[in-house]
Amino acid sequence: MASITTDLSSEFHAISPRLVNMSGLRYSEFRKTLTPRYRKVWGDILMGYGGLLLIGVVFWVVQFPLWPIALLAALLGSIGFGYLHHYLALFMHEAAHFNLTSSRKTNDLMTNIFLGVLQGYSVETYRPTHFGHHREIGNVEDPEHHYFHALDLRLIFLTLSGIRTAKGIGERLFSTARRTLPASSQPSRSGFNWVVLAGGFVHGAIIVGAIMAGKWPLSVAWIIGFLIWFPFFSTLRQILEHRDFHASPNTDFTQIRHGAITRIFSDGPLASTFGAAGFSRHLLHHWEPQISYTRLRELERFLLDTEAGPIIRAQRETYLSTFRKLVK
């Protein structure tokens, strides 16, 4: 099924005041019940850390007598590390909407400690950029614009070779190299703060500690996972969420408007991890940004029972089918 050329957010908000499900419950009343489930949020975050710990323990315990086998294990382990870094980074998005704790101040502090340090940036840095994405989705000014790129061999090479990562780091360090963003999408404070320093210390301790303990495959896996696979999965996910099936790979969407596309993906192990923290129901998040991902399943079930149902069904895909349609 081909995607339509808008995420229909304006259309949804036009009809939402009159939405009523088959049982006669008004959407305005149902929405009030969709408060965050904080225990689930933190349980899901702990699962991500558990996965990182499990891979780390395997590398610490298993002996690799031959270096080619050790290198192969490191390359395979790096995929797991990268996937889990990507998984955990998605919860920064939930934190940007103040859905990790009931207190906004505590939300940001806990986010920076348990997510920001590992990812290397603070939620205060991320939030204005993400809110800019909500305002500018599909426009040339969208600050989250990986979907401007075609999913082709060139992009895959640039990402897996580390070239895009190096460019991104350069843009963070040297503001003159950054893509010009609207003032409202710029971070509210410097991106270089205690979170960045703590993150550098944590990553450095893991890498150096593993080498000093004679566990160099762990060090290699951690470095490649964080610097190569993590950006690759992040780029791929955003393209699958927002790239128009009919977008020309030759069009420069930094100059020409792409248009707003937002999809909703089927459930399953891949969707619940690759699209964790509600990203698999990204269409609903763009309709109702402040509703926690812990309640999006219920929101979807309700809306399918209203006149908004056909809109949702028209945008339903799977990650694999979307990949096949977009890859060039």
Number of C-alpha atoms within 10 A of each C-alpha: 11 13 19 17 15 19 25 18 15 11 13 16 12 11 11 18 11 12 20 20 17 12 8 9 12 17 18 13 10 14 15 9 9 17 15 19 15 15 12 13 20 14 11 18 20 14 14 21 16 13 16 18 13 12 17 19 12 12 22 16 9 10 11 14 8 8 10 10 12 20 17 13 17 23 19 14 23 27 20 20 26 26 25 25 26 26 25 25 21 21 23 26 20 23 24 24 18 23 25 26 20 12 11 15 11 13 19 22 17 16 23 25 14 15 25 26 21 22 21 20 22 28 25 20 20 20 21 20 23 21 20 20 19 17 16 19 24 27 19 18 21 23 23 18 21 18 21 25 21 22 22 12 11 11 17 15 13 14 22 17 15 17 13 19 19 14 13 15 10 14 14 14 13 10 10 10 12 13 11 12 14 13 11 12 22 19 17 14 11 10 18 14 13 15 21 19 13 18 20 15 14 14 19 14 12 15 20 14 15 20 15 10 9 12 20 20 26 27 24 20 26 28 20 21 26 23 19 23 25 26 22 25 20 19 20 19 20 18 21 28 23 25 26 25 19 12 15 12 14 8 14 13 20 15 10 12 16 23 19 18 22 29 28 23 23 13 14 11 9 14 18 17 20 20 23 21 25 25 26 28 26 22 26 24 19 19 19 16 15 16 23 23 29 20 16 21 13 14 18 17 12 21 20 17 15 19 17 19 14 12 17 19 12 14 19 19 19 17 22 13 12 21 16 11 16 19 12 11
